[in-house]
Amino acid sequence: MLDPNKIPLGIIGLGKMGGFHLQKAVVHPEVDVVGVYDPHVRAADLGARFPGIRLYSDVASLLLDTDAVVVASPTPTHFDLASRALRAGVDVLVEKPIAETVEQAERLRDLARSYSCLLQVGYLERYRLARLVDPTFSPTNVIAERLNANPGRESSIDVIADLMIHDLDLVLSLMQRMPVELHSWGERVKTDSTDEAEAHLLFDSGERARIRASRVSADPKRVVVLESGGTRHLLDLERNTRTVTTENGPAAEVFSAGSLDPLALQLDAFVHNVKTRTPPLVGVTAGIQTLRLVQQIQRRLMPFTDGPAGDRAIQKELQ
């Protein structure tokens, strides 16, 4: 029997990210996991990994039994599954990117409004950065590198929609507006989609951002540099540290946020928003704007031979 003080939650999609979401949900003190829907999973396999969790044979039955769902299925299915949940009056946390197109994302926004549902987008890095970024610091220059070594992480989308999107979301959250100019470069290395990409953004007051992402790097790394007026904040997203240096100033100041679990923090936030009916930290507007920027970068992509010299373009500024 479900606990009336807990949120009945369903997981849609049990791939890599869906498995991670389920791991966090089954131990959350305010969540009752109703079950999972994934047409590619067998009940025996689910039972071996997560004993006692029900596997639903159709998504409609799962939605009847839940108040909220996590949509962690492949990106091409986000629109269909999230829209079905919203029409059923179910609150939704959908993995990034929110949908395949801006038009689909806007339709999801309209559905959430029509059915008075919460629609949260899974930019889990926001919860790490909220503890690392100094809220009083307004950068005029942002440099970011997100380098992974696993091209099979999300085979249905390119590295821009898969990895770079996290840092694009960060930049838009800092600048609070879209860029007025952008240039982008990329190349395929091991897959049929872009595996490495770099984007340069210019904003109307002169702020700049340079973002590089790779899913075929031999040197995994996740760093963000925020600069303004001779002050530099280096965020190491692997170690959860912020190192502050100033021109001709004292020795570097290092702040550590300690051990962080952004996925658990994101679920905490979703549960809180569902219970209190308050807007999420990363709502549908942020999801739409970041997806719009992703698609602009994809449309204007040029080969690296016509642009920055690969690693050297950003590495020089990260020294």
N, C-alpha and C positions, 0 to 999 in steps of 0.2 A: 504494500500500500504506500502511495506517495505521501510524503510529509507536506502538509498544507503550508508550512512556513518556508518551504523551499520552492525554487523555480523549476518546473518540469522542462527539461532541456533536451533537444534532439541534436544529433550530429549528422549532417548530410555530406557524405564523402569521407572515405576512410583511407585515403592515400597517406603520404608522408605527413602533411600538415594536419589532416583530419585525425590521424593517430595521436599527434601531439596535443591537439585540442581535447580529445577524449581523455588522455592521461590527466590533464589538468581538471577536467570537469568531474571525473569520478571521485576526486578527493576534495572537491570544493565543498565547504560546509553549508553553503546556501543553495546548492544545486542537487536536483534529482535527475540523473540521466535516464530518460525514458527509453532511449534506444538509438539505433543507427540505421540510416538508409544508404546503401551503396550496392547497386546491381552487380558489381564485379566482386563482391565479397561473399564467401560461403559462411554459413552459420557456425560450422565447426572451427573454421579459422578464427572467427571473431571470438568464439568461446575460449579458444586456447590463449588468446591475447588478453581478453577482458571477460573473465568469467561472470556470468549472470546478466550481461548486457544483451538486450533483445535486438535481433536483426529484423527490420521491417522489409517486407517484400514490395511495398509501394510507398511513395513519398506522401500520398494523400492520407494514409492511415497514420503515419508518424505525425503529420501536422495536426490531426484531430486530437492527439494525446499530449501536445506540447503547448507551452506558452511562448517559447523562444527556441530558435535554432541557430546553429553555426553552419554556414554554407562553406564547406572546404573542398568542394569538388573542383575539377578542372575549370579553368577560366571560361571556356566556351559554354559551359552549362550554368554559369552564375545567374544570368538574366532569367532564364526559365525557372530555375529552382527558387531563387529569391522572390520572384514575382508571385509564384504559387503560394509561398509562405505568407507574403504580405496580404494577398487576397483572402487568406484564411484567418487573418487577424493575428498573425504570429510575428513577434519581434525577431529581427534578423541581425546577426553579425556575419557579414560576408567577407571572405578573404579578398585581398587585393589581387589584381585590380577589380574594382566593383563590377565591371562588365567588360564586354569586348569593345563596345563603342560608347561614345558620349551620349548618343541618342538613346541607347538602352539604359544608361545610367540615369538620364533625366526621366525616363518612364518609371524607373524604380523609385525615384524621388517622389514623383506624383502619386504613385501607388501608396507609398508610406504615408503621405499626407492624407490621402483619401480614406485610408483604413486606420488612421491614428496609431500607426506602428512605429517603433524605433527601428532605424536602419543605421547600423554602425559598420564602418569599413576597417578591415584588419591591418592597419599600419602599426604593427606592434612595436616598432622602433620608437614611436612617439613616447612610449611609456619609459623607455630607457633614457631618451634624450631629455624628458621632463626632469630627470634627476641629475643630469649632467650639464645642461645648458643654463648659464646664468641668465635669469629672466630680465635683468637690468641691462644686459649687454646687447647693443644693436649693431650687428655686423654690416659692414659695407662691402665685404668680400668673403665669399664662401668657397672653399675647395673641399671636395669630397672624393674619396676612393672607396669602392666596395668591390673587392676582388675575391671571387670564389674559384673552386677548381672542379665543379661538378656540373657539366653541361646538361645532364639528364634531370636536373632539379624540377623543371617545369617545361616539358617538351612542347606544349601547345603555344607558348609565347616566347618572344625574344628577350634578350638580357635587359632591354630598356623597361619592358613591362614587368619583368621578373625581379630584377635587383635594383637597377637605377631608380625605379619608382619610389623606393624608400627615401632616397636623398632628395629627389624632386619634391616629395611631400614635405620634407624638412625645410627646404628652401622656401617653398610657398608659405609655410606656416610662419617663417621668420619675416618674410618680406610683405606678407598680407596682400599680394597682388601678383598678377601675371607679368612675365617679362615683356618688354617691347621689342626685343630683338633676340634671335637665337641662331646658333650655328651648331651643327652636329655631324659627327663622323662615326663610322662603324665598319665592322667586317665579320664575315662568317669564318669560323675556324674549324669547328668539329661538328656542327649541326647545320640544318637547312635554314636556320634563322640567325640573326645577328648575335654573335657571342661576346663581342667586345664593342663598347661604344663610349664616346665622350661627347659632352654637350657644354657649350658656353652660353650663358644667359646674361642679358643686360636689362636692367630695370630703369624706369623713367627718371629716377633721381641719381643715376650713376652707379648704383650698386651692381655688383657682378657675382656670378657663380660659375664655377667650373666643376663638372661632375664626371667621373669616370667609373665605369662598371665593367666587370669581366666575369664570366663563368668558366674560363679556361686558364686561369692564372696559376703559375707555379709558386706564387708567393701570396697566399690568402691574406687579406687585410681589410679592415673596416675602420677608416679614420675620417674625421671631419675637422676642418680648420675654419675658425671664424675670426675675422680680422676687422679692426676698426681703429683709426687714430693711433697707430703704433702699438696697439695691444693685440696679442694673438692668443686665442684659445684653441688648443689642440685636444680634440676629443678622441680617445681611443675606445672604440665601441667593443673591442674584444676584452679589454681589461677594466672597462667602466671607469675610466679616469679622465680628468680634465687638467691639462697643464697650461698655466697662464704665464706668458712672458711679455715684457714690455721693452721697447727700445731704450737702451741706457738705463734700465731699471734694475731692481734687485734680482736675486736668483729666482729661478722659475718656482712658481707656487703650484703644487700638485694637490688636487682634490680627488678622492676616491669615493665612488658611490657604493663600493663593496659588491657583494654578490647580488645580481639582479636576475629576475625571471620575467622578461617582458610579456611572455604569453600568459603567465599567471596573472600579472598585473592587468593585462587587457581583459581577461575574463572577470576579474574583480570589478573593473569599471563597467563592463557590460551588465553584470548582475545588479550593480548599484543603480544603473540607469533604468533597467527594466523595473526594479522595485520602486524607484522614486519618480519614474516618468520624467527624468531630466535629460537634456540633450547630451549626446556622447561627445567625448573629446575629439574624436575623428568621425564626423558625421558625413552625410551624403554630399553636402556641398564641397567638402574637401576632397571626397572621392571623385567627384565630377571634374573639379579643377585640375587635379593631378593627372587624371586620365586624359584630359584635353591637352595638357602639356606633353604627356607621353606621345600622343598621336601627332602633335606638331613636330616633335623631334624625329619620330619615325618617318614622317613624310619628307623631311628635309635632309635626311641622312646622306652623307657623301662618303666615299672611301677614304681611309686614313692617308692614302697617298696624296690626297688633295688638302690635307689639313695637318693637325698637330702630329708630332713624331712619337706617337704611342706613349709608352711609359714616361719618356723624358718630358712630355708636355706638362704633366702635373708633378712628377717626382721632384723636379728642380725647386718647385715652390713649397714642397713638403719638408725640405731639409731644415 
